[in-house]
Amino acid sequence: MSDQQSHIRKLIEKKFSIFCAKEGIGCDFKFSSEMVLITDWTDALLYLCLKLPNTKLQLAFLDFCLQTAPLLDEKAMGQIIEYLLRVFKDTTEDSRVEGKHYDSVLSSCAKLMVYCLTHSHAPSNSYILFMEAIDQIKSIISGSSNVECLISYAILFINIVKLERQNYLTEILDVLNQSENSPSSDITGNLSFLFQLFHSNKPQGQLAILLALVGIISTTDWFCNYNNYGSISLYILSMAGFSVDPNDHLLRGFNRNDSVTNLLQSKIVYSWSKKNLLNPCENSLEKNTKQFDVFTNPVLTYCIDMRGNYIDAIRYSASDTIENIIFYHLKYCDECRQPRISDNKSKISCGYLNEILNQLVSDSCYSRGTIAMLTRFIRCLSKKRVYRTTNLLHSLDSVFQAFVNDANLEICGRVVSGLMKIADDPSLASEISEFYTLITQNLYIENDPLINVWLSGLVDTFIRNSNETFHSTVIQNILPSLVKTNPKLLELLVKRCNNDSVKMDTDLPTFLLTCYHLLSLNGMKLNYCEYLSLNFLKACLGSYDNQLRLLALNVLVSLITKSEQKMILSNEKLELFLNYLRHDLWPDSKRIHGQIVSATKDILLHTLLIMKRETNTTNLDDVKSFHVKLVHILMTCVYPGSPASRLSLGLAGLYTVVECFYSVFHTDGYSEFTAQIMGCLIEAAQKLHRISSFNDENFKPIGCSTSELLPLLFTGLCSRYDVDRDYVLKILLRLGILKQLNPNYINKLWTDALEIYAQSSKPDVSPIAGDILRFLIYGNENVDETNQLPSSSSSVDEKAIQAIDSLLNQLQEQIAICEKLPVIGLMSVVTNKPFYAILSTIRSVIGVASLSSPLSKKNKKPTDTQTSSSASIKAESLCKQINGVNVIERIISLGLRISEIVLPVVGHESPEGVLLTSQQDVINDDIKTADEEAYQLNKFYEKTRNHPEYLILCCWRSVRELSLLMGISLVSYGLNKSDSNQMKPKEIFSIARFFCTQLLCCRHRGAFELCATGFTNFCTALVNHSVYFTIPIHWLNAITGQNLSLNEKSTNDCSTVIENIDFSLESCMGKHNTMECITRRGAGYPLFVQAILCADITRNTNVPTTTLTNTVYWLLKSVKTSLCNSDRQRSNNLSKCVLHLNIIRGIFQSKNLNCHTDKYLQKALIVALDGVGCRDLSIRNSSILFYSTIVQRIFGVNRSKAVKSRKNCLATSTFFKRYPKFEHYLVEALTWYSTNTKFHSIPHSSSFKLYSILHLMTHLLPSTQVAEIDKTLYKLLIWCGFNDDIRIRKISSLALTSIIHPSVIMTTINHLFDLMELVHESILVKRWCNIRLNILHGLLLQIYALIYSNMDVHDSTPSVYTVPTISYLSKSNYLTVINRLKLSFSWLNDSAYITCTIIKQLYMKILNCHYDQPIQIETNVISLKYEYLITHINILIDCALNDSENLTLSTTNNKFYLDLMKWTKSMNSMDLLTVALRRIYSHLHSTIAHSTMDYDNPDIEDINEIINASKHLNSSIFNKLNTLFSFQTLFQNFIHQYFRLHENIPRNNNHKDDEVYRYAFALLTIQLQQQGSDHDSMDISKELILSAFQWSCKQIKFLFQKMKCLNSPPIYLAAFIRFHTELITVLYNDNSGIKLGSHVCMLCALGNVCFDVLQHSHVCLEVKCAVLQSFRLSNIFIVRGLSYLGDDTRQVFLQTFDILIANITNLDSSKLRKLSCQIVQNILMLNDSKFQRVTQSPYILLDALIKLLLLHGDMLLYEHLLQFLRKKIRHFKELKSQLDNVISENAFSQTTLKFENDQLELIRIISDNITIWIQPRFHALYKMQHKGDMIEYWRNDVDQSLCRIIDFNEVVPFSIFKSDYVSLLYLYRFTDLSVVYLL
């Protein structure tokens, strides 16, 4: 081989390798003998192109090489052109023959041909070469609808013409200028094609030619004069449809609804505007500007119209064009070029720019395109600096005046308010934030004082707008954008928020804290927060809102850690942090938990570093005091019965404290660290009031400090969660606690852990054993050898093996019992020393290296490894022989025996309900057992029979522990490649036997799913082992029946194992009669195969996915073959097909295999659909599950069930490009159905397949570029709509919308109308009545779907952001559709023609109005049926509420709206009124909640939410409600007349009218809330309100009497309570002459009813919320003063107080808890102004409420609180005694003592407040002891009330917090005789 050939080969090989890596294809080519002889670079390139698999890759490789190729000569270019022409001709021929489109290939080919044709070394005969293919090129330009093809071949054609004619541009323009009636005789050659094209109806080809001309014309020619058009550029603009002269013969009417046409036009105008900026002529400025303004008006109009186009390319091109036009105008406009240094004009002086602004905002203000263009507009002005931002804001203000009608707003306020309306749409968040930030930055750069007003406008708008979406847009987008652009902008905004003129609002704290947090992240210093009040921050830290609390916490941490001043100045902030922890110690989620721990860590590291370098004693003491307080607060979380979240946070915090101390002080030595941390922990622990756990002197620790800490840490060690116990264990090991323990106590712990805890049957007790043993085994490893105890002289491994050996002995005894007595033995082991408890302890001892926690993973430091890395047993210790058997062999042997014991249970056909019952164990005389042992066995056997669920629980947990032990723990030791102690083949075979047995025979889901975890790890170790890597493949072959081969050859070392592999599987599967489990989705079989495949892809081979690829291919082929076979009804073949379907579904579900199975999605989808159409039920069910998996893989998880989301859809063209074979399959399947369903139904099983296909099509979207309808699919979907199954008709109508482009909706609807008329007139169809009705119903459904279907284009939950299809229709087109329905299809409303009610109702739905114009329905009222009348009522209500005009001003429509009342009275039906009120209420619900309402079945859960939110509704809505149903009409004519609660009226027992009462009371309440507001129509007379109140009081009395007799509260009860409460509120606020005592009596009557309601067993959440809402009136009691109330009234108030406490501490219902907090906050606001800002957390409010009530309630409330405390303490004492009776004596009593609510915190709050209140009275008592008779008064009154109720012995066990009140009782009981006398 010559040097030249070698160089070519290396160059080609390098390029080919790079290309293959880029495209992701295999690079395994070999040079043939022909390639060796090639010496030319071009020949080698073209030869290699032909070796690629498809034409698309060939052209891509050629393009890749040409970009980096050496200099090519003329010959080389000729060869490439000839090759490209061959490819072009072959592709066009294939497209013609096959009828398919190869647009991407043709487009790539055209681009390469243009490159070669315009190359500097293009051959001289290029024109001749291309003329051979000119006809195909012309046909593509004339007929293609693909944009890329049109543009590419238009450019190619123009370049060919350029070669043909020297003066090509002039001749082309002359041809285009020729009129059709007078063609020129010299038009020949290719110019004749242009003449024909531009005088034909092919606009897309015309625009493509014009776009090519724009690109090819030089800059010099572009501005040359041409005829009367001024220049060539303006002439081409006129040709493209943008002429200003309507009589211009060149003007063509292009279809603006066609997306391809719009895309081409947008590219033309963009290229045109871009070239105009390059105008070199600077002389005739006036002429340029004049021509520009005249000819750009049509372009401006077009671009503004396209700003909201749904195609991104069109929208971006329009925005770029607008930007270029503005730049051009600013360049030449005389007005804009004037200097403006002292310009005081308010608006932009240029009329042209103002006109652009008006056009932008006039039509569609609130859209993405509008904001994008406004942003471009501002950016252009800011770049040129010709106008100030002030001028722009004044111009925008004049534009937005029509949208914002608020005279109180300033200029900036109106602009911001107008713009921020767009922020309600979350999809526009980024656009509006960019827009607002750009204006703000410009104002800041210009140093304009208007920036303050501009920023204040945002704050004011934020306060006024309560929309959550708007708030999230501001907080998540606008504020970060401001701080990213310039942090100074956000600082200015903070100053405006803290201005006195800004009104404080409930939402403003979140706004402010977000600003502070963003500033802190960007390096905010302390002086930046001069506006941040610590009181305000304290209120936010105690907020009920979690997000606000976390924001405040982040700001506080930033203030502390980034402070540059001395520590003494941060003491207040540190106290704020401690106060925050005291009230936020039970986080709701792991995210909050993690943030609190992270904040604690940051503050600790900051303060510890200060403490380490601090020399001032005062500052040092302050820091140490802070650490002690912090640890003390964390310790208060750790106590028996602590809530799980609180305990976890406390332990995580303590672990963080220890690790922070270690990271700071470990460099100074371990003794320094120990001294610092132990001093802090001991001082904090001493402040806890705890009962000593070491009563026996023999067990007391050596160190006194340990006696304080060890009970606390052991309490945490009893947690139910592994993470908490890991925290405690790491703390114990880090602190070296073991060295301070008494040897006797260590021995006791060792014995108890092995003999008691490890054998406990309680799942919350047995895990403790492993942690205690790990502590005792590894506790001395991190301690100096000089400090180790004598008792710890044995090595770590010896102690671990000793513990494992003891546990294995216990396990062997239990196994022996079960093997002797299979039934009684297993049943007794379940409740006495179960297998899983002992196995879990063994696994804990072995797997110490797996110690982990979320905190250590997230914040892992090098020091952490020192604690856990050495805490693991050595492999040689497990392999050491003990009595001839090593530990691994013994564990495996016992594990197999346990597997055989539990297999009859977990492998049962119904394992969840199995209970072993057999008498064989009892009557067998060969088994000798002692009497005591037999008694114990029978005792535990009977216990299990009484609780049969324990049996399956014990068995599947045993399988889980064995799986983790064998598959993870043992495998990590025995199959470690670097370790010499390897497992023997026999041991490998035994582990394999266990996994195969359990996975292939087990039927319990929990067992085989957890077993699969260990099996996956086991297989991974095997496939990566040098000897055993072939074993899993043999299992795979045996289970699936395939014959997979391996690339690597196995060694002889594993031959003894491989010989028994197949036998192993056969023996395992043969343990049960049934090999496969059909009813349980294959049980463990899919997981078995999935585990092997997941393990196989981890192999270090060149082709790791070969096994996976072959398995998937074989399974799909097997299923397809089974579905095609006619004898699949045989049992074996049926079960095999179902099993393979379940296996392949599991493979496609696996996330680990997703990227490797994507290429089989198309084939899998086809197989799944074929299976769905199978007649066999089991195959069909498995196939449906498989189909669901594939659909989820392709389209993702559904975002919403109610509406289709764009994120769950693909464009039709994109979908069929990804899966090209499915398009043919889809057409073929639908064709079969349409052929076989002509006037007869298809088999029922086939309907499932048809439905699934149509369901798949609903996930498709119409192509954005092709506006034409796919006629084949269109006809087939129309035919599917005629199906006799209504479900298929409905789904086919939705599928039809996936292929109908918005531009052809009107055409499609007209065609469907024509079909309906054809069906109506057809004599043949009329013979079959049912078929005719099905056809009509299907067509109506398709029309309805095309008009009213919604799509969530922004993936947002509220439907207000969904885009209805009707938005693509103009109002005139919509009315055309409605009018045609009314006039031409009125027979659909005639019962003589249509007997189906569903069709009539659907017809009325389509007639419903969505353009705020009532549709008049001329129908005889009397002839209307009841069901049909309901539809009319709903339409009338919608028209009334959607009408934009005031109903009182519309005279012509009054009769139309009042028909509702006439129909209701004429029918004399309460049900019709129910329909009307339900419709009104649904409208209110949808208006307030912004959610989709299903008007046929409205689901209104809580009526309180609508009543509360209706206070903020628009006044126009209330005016309409008052017109329909005024307060007087609804109350007097309906409620007062029909609603009675007298016992003698029998109609009360009929509950069918309860619904209408519910809606009526709710509507009356909503109207009452508006009393006294600005709504004129809501001015209700006081006499009417008094009358309603008197009537309501009477009904309250009757309701109080009837509540005890009702089985369940009526559904109107909540609304009635709200109505009565609102009446009292109105009367109380109006001061209508009613005395305060009367109001108190009203509350008492209402309170008595509410208390009875809450005691009802069937009361719902809605009623509870209504009752709590009535408690808002409790402030009347506070104003009145509790001491002046009567006994009955006091009792009502105290019951109210108890209910509020119960709900404010209720953890079960967050809704009731939040509502209670709001009520208490409203009460507190009357006395303390600090509660007016932020709603506080429950315990802060509770503390303030008790203080307030003690202040007003005096001794009355004091006694009540003591009674309350005593009840709580007695409840805990009884609960503890009950639980102690259940807990066995061998368990920790603390572990099962848990409380549902954190009532201990409640006790602490009450006792502390009593202390503060009673202390002055104690001091007064001492002073009066020597004053004679006065002592008797105090003894009889205050003192006896103080101490006569509570018993100290009941309080002590629960004084975890060492409450001041408890301490006070303790002190005086033993020191003061007078108090002892009183006690």
Secondary structure, DSSP 8 states (H G I E B T S, - for coil): --HHHHHHHHHHHHHHHHHHHHHT--------HHHHH---HHHHHHHHHTTSSSHHHHHHHHHHHHHS-----HHHHHHHHHHHHHHHHHHHHHHHHH----HHHHHHHHHHHHHHHTSTT--TTHHHHHHTTHHHHHHHHHH---HHHHHHHHHHHHHHHHHH-TTHHHHHHHHHHS-SSS--TT--THHHHHHHHHTSS-HHHHHHHHHHHHHHS-HHHHTS--TTSSSHHHHHHHHTT--S-TT-TT-----TT-HHHHHHHHHHHHHHHHHHTT----S-HHHHHHHHHHHHHHHHHHHHHGGG-SSHHHHHHHHHHHHHHHHHHHHH-TTTTS--TT---SS-S-HHHHHHHHHHHHS--SSHHHHHHHHHHHHHHHHHT-S-HHHHHHHHHHHHTTT---TTS-HHHHHHHHHHGGGGSGGGHHHHHHHHHHHHHHHHHTT-THHHHHHHHHHHHHHH---HHHHHHIIIIIHHHHHHH-HHHHHHHHHHHTSTTS---TTHHHHHHHHHHHHHHTT--GGGGTT--HHHHHHHHTBS-HHHHHHHHHHHHHHHHT--S-GGGGHHHHHHHHHHHHH--S-SSHHHHHHHHHHHHHHHHHHHHHHHH---HHHHHHHHHHHHHHHHHHHTT-STT--HHHHHHHHHHHHHHHHHHHHHHGGG-HHHHHHHHHHHHHHHHHTS----S--SGGG--SSHHHHHHHHHHHHHHT-SSHHHHHHHHHHHHHHTGGGGS-HHHHHHHHHHIIIIITT-S-TTTHHHHHHHHHHHHHTTTTS-GGG--GGG-S-HHHHHHHHHHHHHHHHHHHHHHHHHSHHHHHHHHHHSS-HHHHHHHHHHHHTGGG---HHHHHT--TTHHHHHSS-S--HHHHHSEETTEEHHHHHHHHHHHHHHHHHHHHTSSSGGG-----SHHHH-TT----HHHHHHHHHHHHHHHHSTHHHHHHHHHHHHHHHHIIIIIIHHHHT-TT-S----HHHHHHHHHHHHHHHHH---HHHHHHHHHHHHHHHHHHHTSTTTTTHHHHHHHHHH------SS---GGGHHHHTTHHHHHHHHHTTSS-SS-TTTTTTTHHHHHHHHHHHHTTS-SS-TTHHHHHHHHHHHHHHHHHHH-TTTTSHHHHHHHHHHHHHHHHHHH-GGGHHHHGGGHHHHHHHHHHHHT-SSHHHHHHHHHHHHHHHHHHH-S-S-SSSEEGGG-EEHHHHHHHSHHHHHHHHHHHHHHHHHTSSS---HHHHHHHHHHHHHHTTEE--SS--S--HHHHHHHHHHTT-S-HHHHHHHHHHHTTT--GGGHHHHHHHHHHHHHHHHH-HHHHTSHHHHHHHHHHHHHHHHHHHH-EEETT--SSGGG-EEGGGGS-HHHHHHHHHHHHHH-GGGG-TTT---HHHHHHHHHHT--SSS--------STT--HHHHHHHHHHHHHHHHH-SS-GGG-STTHHHHHHHHHHHHHHT-HHHHHHHHHHHHHHHHHHHH-----TTS-----HHHHHHHGGGS-HHHHHHHHHHS-HHHHIIIIIHHH----TT-GGGG-GGGHHHHHHHHHHHHHHHHTTTSS-GGG---HHHHHHHHHHHHHHHHHHHHHTTT-SS--TTHHHHHHHHHHHHHHHHHHT-S--HHHHHHHHHHHHHHHHHHHHSTT--HHHHHHHHHHGGGGHHHHHH-GGGS-HHHHHHHHHHHHHHHHHHT-SS-HHHHHHHHHHHHHHHTTT-GGGGTS-B-HHHHHHHHHHHHHHHHHHHHHHHHHHHHHHHHHHHHHHHHHHHHHS-TTS-TTTT---SS-HHHHHHHHHHHHHHHHHHHHHHHHHTTTSTTHHHHHIIIIIHHHHSS--HHHHGGG-TT--HHHHHHHHHHHH-HHHHHH-
